[in-house]
Every structure is written in C-alpha cells, then in structure tokens.
C-alpha cells in the first residue's frame, strides 16, 4: 500500500477518535428532570392520603410525565410528640442535604406547619404548594412569599341541610370523635353552624370514647337522630382505626342514618353528603405546582379558597 494511503487512513482514525472522546456540547447534554417532593402529614395507608396521592400521580403522568416525584410520610396521625417533629427535621436534613427540589407539595396542616417552620433551613428558596388545609386563614402564611395552594373547605352545613331534607323528622345530631386536634377543629366548625339550627335541632358531641363504646351508644339512639361523621375513631387500645373500618362498625349497629363530609366514607356506611374529594385536592395542587415548574412565579398564584366538594350519595 502506498504511503499516501497510510497517511489518509491514519488521519481518519485520529479524527474518529477525537470525535468519540470530545466533550458533548452543552446543547446536546441531557437536562436533569425537574423534581417534586410530596410531603404528606399522615401515613401511606390512610385512604385520604391515597386519594390525594392518586390525584397527584394521575395529573403528572398525564401532563408532565418527565417530572420526578418523591414521597415522604410524616405519620403524624399516630405520633404527635414535639420530640418526633425534631427527629423528622434531623432525618430530612440528612436525607436531602444534597438534593434540590424544584417544588414541594404538602398535604394537610401538620406538613404545612412543619414547612412554615423549617422550609428555609431544609429547602431554602423552594416554593411550597399545599392542599387539604383545614380552617385556612391568611395569617397562616403571612409574610411567606413561597407558599400557595388550595384549601380543604368543609361542607357541614350543606350536608346537614340535605340530610334534614331527606329525613324531615330529625331532632338530634350526634358527632363522634377522638381527642385529636382534627376532631376539636371540626367540632368547633360544627358548633359554629349549630346556632343556625338551635330551634329545630339539638347537637350532641361525644368526645374521646373508643369504638365499642360508640357502638353501644349508637344502639340506643332515638329514631329521630342522625349521625354526622367528622374525624378519626380509635379502638379500646387507643389504636387509630381506618376511616372505612370505623364507619362500617358504626353502620353495623345503627338504625339511624349516617352522613359525612369526605368521600372516603362513601360505600362504607354513610348515606352521603357534600363531600370533600382527596383526588381533586391532589390534582389542583399538582396543577399549581406545574405552573411553577413552567416558570410562573409563586407570588402570582393566589390561594384557591373554594374547596371542590361534590354531592355524592
């Protein structure tokens, strides 16, 4: 072979090698996916959490499948000691010390309060979108420029109105619950609207008794009674029952109608009501988060104050 041919072949080999080992141009490098942290106040098995999470997953799988979702569960339905929240802080500080999230979605009040206290230390500069927030008021996020979301608005009055229309002989309303902050908050809301019915209805609040005692109480209710569910119930050992289990156990012994304000009670013993839908809460929060991921400023997105509740029976 001629010397010129050798030179040509050698030159081609050098060029090919140079192409293969040269750095990839910045315009050709793969952009890392946007990452969203979903912080739930409660545990993964709770139907309310499942419903919210399903709304989040369904939205992103359909609209922005490239977004990476990471889920954390604070489990604060079962553990509420202040020491535990400090332990969560230390856990997240270590776990996410090298992680930068683009947006955080949080569900329910405990996660929101935790982030209001710790977001600037754990996730500085990261926008937060909340959902499932009880008794929201502007003071909760006063001065916070990185927080927005959607609220969980109870429809106790709307549910009572339709229940009374369907059961016109009702004279007594029974409201059962544990001793949790959620129960007392919801009890306060029912007490506020009770005055509107004081000439027609008598409200009875049965506080902090276990499910078997509740069942015994329900067995002896007068026929002109109605049960309104508004919180979690526990067993004789203080163990939290699922919403479905507690409702089913109450329905088993009840000769009077049961109503509620959440869709997870449906098909487990309630007649129905104007129901809060966890799926919608998660979907709306995801839509807001996606707006932020697309470049919209969180300060330009107002809190959605009307809860997307629906009559379901």
Number of C-alpha atoms within 10 A of each C-alpha: 5 6 7 9 10 10 11 10 11 11 12 11 11 11 11 10 11 11 10 10 8 8 9 11 7 8 7 7 9 8 8 9 12 15 18 22 18 23 22 26 23 21 17 16 11 16 17 24 22 17 19 23 23 16 21 24 16 15 20 19 11 8 12 12 13 12 17 14 19 12 13 15 17 20 17 16 16 13 12 13 9 8 10 13 16 11 11 13 18 12 12 13 16 11 10 12 11 8 11 16 19 19 24 23 27 29 29 19 19 21 24 26 15 18 20 16 11 14 19 12 11 19 21 12 15 16 22 28 26 29 30 28 21 15 14 16 11 8 8 12 15 9 9 11 14 19 23 24 26 25 24 22 19 22 22 22 19 14 20 21 15 16 21 14 11 10 15 10 13 20 18 17 19 17 19 23 24 22 14 16 11 17 21 16 15 20 18 12 16 20 14 11 13 18 13 11 14 10 9 12 16 15 20 13 13 13 16 17 17 20 22 14 13 21 17 13 14 21 15 11 16 13 13 14 21 27 24 22 23 23 22 19 26 20 16 11 7 14 11 16 16 17 20 16 14 21 24 17 16 23 19 13 15 20 16 17 19 23 25 26 30 24 25 22 25 19 13 18 21 23 15 22 29 25 27 25 22 27 21 21 27 28 22 23 27 29 17 24 25 19 13 20 19 9 8 13 13 20 14 10 14 12 18 16 13 11 21 18 21 15 15 14 13
